[in-house]
Amino acid sequence: MGRKLKVVSPEVKQVECADNIDLNAIEGSYGVGKRKYGLDHIRTKLENTTKSVIILQFLVVNLTVNVDFDPF
């Protein structure tokens, strides 16, 4: 958080790159669930319900992939 350092060590760059790779994979699967399964129609306002919806969306995607169920 905050302003980035002017001089960054190679170790810090490597850790940041690894973190970004993991984050992109997670956000990508979240986006697939929203597009493919229509989960983008669910709207929440509170932080607790948002977290619950995200967990349930991953559960739905995993169940449909593992059971070979195609709702559409």
FENWO-V191750 format. One record per backbone hydrogen bond with DSSP energy under -1.0 kcal/mol. NH is the residue of the N-H (numbers start at 1). CO is the residue of the C=O. Records with the same first field share a line. If there is no record, write none. Layout:
NH = CO + CO
This chain:
13 = 9
14 = 10
15 = 11
16 = 12
17 = 13
18 = 14
19 = 15
20 = 16
21 = 17
22 = 18
23 = 19
24 = 20
25 = 21
26 = 22
27 = 23
28 = 24
29 = 25
30 = 26
31 = 27
32 = 28
33 = 29
34 = 30
35 = 31
36 = 32
37 = 33
39 = 33
40 = 34
41 = 38
42 = 39
50 = 46
51 = 47
52 = 48
53 = 49
54 = 50
55 = 51
56 = 52
57 = 53
58 = 54
59 = 55
60 = 56
61 = 57
62 = 58
63 = 59
64 = 60
65 = 61
66 = 62
67 = 63
69 = 64
